[in-house]
Amino acid sequence: MKKWIWLVLVVLVAVVVMSIGVFFRPTEKTPVIATTQVETSQTKAESKQVRNTPQVSADRLFAHIQKLNFKRFTDVERSRSRTYITSELKKLGWEPTLEKFSDGVNIFAERQGTDKTAGAILVAAHYDTVAISPGADDNASGVAVVLEVARLLGSRPTPRTLQLALFDKEEAGLLGSKAFVANNTRLANLRGVIVMDMVGYACYKVGCQQYPAGLPVSPPSDKGDFLAAIGDAEHLPLLNAFQNSQLPPTPIKKGDVEMPALLKLAVPLKGWLAPDTLRSDHAPFWYQGVGAVLVTDTANLRTPHYHQASDTPKTIERSFFTGSAQIVVNATTVLLGDRTF
């Protein structure tokens, strides 16, 4: 997760709110979170899908974090990461392939849908780290959720095809995702992308979440206990799948999993007004006109462990991380069954 992305994202949303008032209309007492919906036949159907979604396993999620508790920067370290990830996917019945590019190796796998015309939904995360960090949050947390999606939805029949990608060399400039989108044939079938980059850290003290001064929107919390979903404004149905995965309004429980509040941000014009909004693996998809949502815990505006040696499994907040994973699984389930876009 690149530094300052969250700061610029929030500032950009503030500009949009002040200029056109399209995406958010907050009042003094109304936090900017996923909008409460009027129940329609569509939202009822989506709510039913969420209720029928399998529940994530906190133990499995944390086991992946522990297994990836090492630096994933050098060629040897990243090869070790790929061995673990591909082994886990094979255990779950997937047939992952290694896709080499000039600077690294991506991992890709897919499970075909029941409707060949419905397209595919891609769930992705980067597996590399910066040189000094074991990257428990950045981004073993995202990898763990991809593996949990693979376990829960890999054998579940859906109209749309489910694709998984683990990108290499994100920290070196989004090199893995840039190589991935160079395949035009693959993009032609892609209906949407979910990219996770840091989804496991929360703080519960007042003031632990940073915000730009003078922000004209109300934050969803005075703590760092919410998850953010950031999409491009040209593909709102994709972003709305996250809002719909939170019916009724947050927090709600699915079994033993309590999901955190969700802050949904829509970014206009593919982020070109603020280049720093393009500094994670969703950006190459935006450039190609493919809808993509970045899911994040806000990175350096919340966690003091960003790109540090202290980003270890013990800093992951179990309840928040588990709930974040459930939100992603819920949204993925909705998207795999939605053939309207």
C-alpha positions, 0 to 999 in steps of 0.5 A: 500500500503506497504512502499518502493514497488514503489522504489524497483519496479523502481529499479528492472525495471532499472536492467532489462533495463540495463541487457537485454533491453527487456521491455523498450529502452528509449533514452534521449528524450523518457519517459518511458510510455506506448509504442505508438502502430502501428495500427493493426486489433487487436489494432483497435478492442481494440480502438473501445472497449475503445471508446464504454466504458461507462464513469465514474462518478466523483460524484459517485466516490467521494460519495464513498470516502466520505461514507468511510471517517472513519478508517477501522481497528478494527472489528467494523470499517471493518464490517461497511465498508462491510455493505456499500460496500455490500449495494451498490453492491446490489443496482446495482443488484449484489449478493455479498457474505461474505467469512470469513477466520481466520483473516477477511472477504472478499467480492466477487461477479460475473456476468457471461459472455456469453462464459463459456469457456472464463474464468473470469477477477477479479477487486479487492481492499482492504478495510481495513486501518492502525490504524490511517488513514481514508485511502481516497487514501489507499484504499477507492480510489480503493474500489470506482473504484471497485464499479464504475466498478460494476455499469458500467459493471455489466449488460454489456454482455461480453464473459468473466465473471466479478468478483469483490473482496474487500479484508480484512486485506491487511495492516496486510500482504495481508491476505485477498488476500492470503485466496482468492487464496487458492481456487484452483477451482476459480483460474482455471477459472481466466484469469487475475486480476486488483488490485488497491491500491491507485489511487487518489493522484497527485501532480503538482509541479516540483520535488514532485515525488520522484525517485531513484538517477541515474535511467537510464530511463526517468520518464514520467513526472517531476511531480507526475501526472501519473498512474502506471500499474505494471504487471508480465512479464509472462502475458504481454497481461494483462498488455498491456490491460492498454497500449491499453486503452490509444489509442491514446497516453496520455493524451486523453479525453473521454467525460469530463474525461481526463486520466493521463499519464500511466507508464507501468512496467513489472516485471520479475520472479514473483518479487523474485529478489526483495521481496518488489515488492510483498507487495500488493494484486497482489502478491498472484496471481503471486505466483499462476501463475495467471497474475495480474496488480497492479494499483497505484499512487506510494504511499509514493514516491508521497503522504505525507499522506501515512499511516497518519491521513491526508489521507482524502477525501480533499487530493484526486485530483478529475481530476486525480482520475476520469481519473485513474478510466476511465483507469481501466474501459477501460482496464477491458472492453478490457479484458472482450472481449478478448478471446486470452489468 
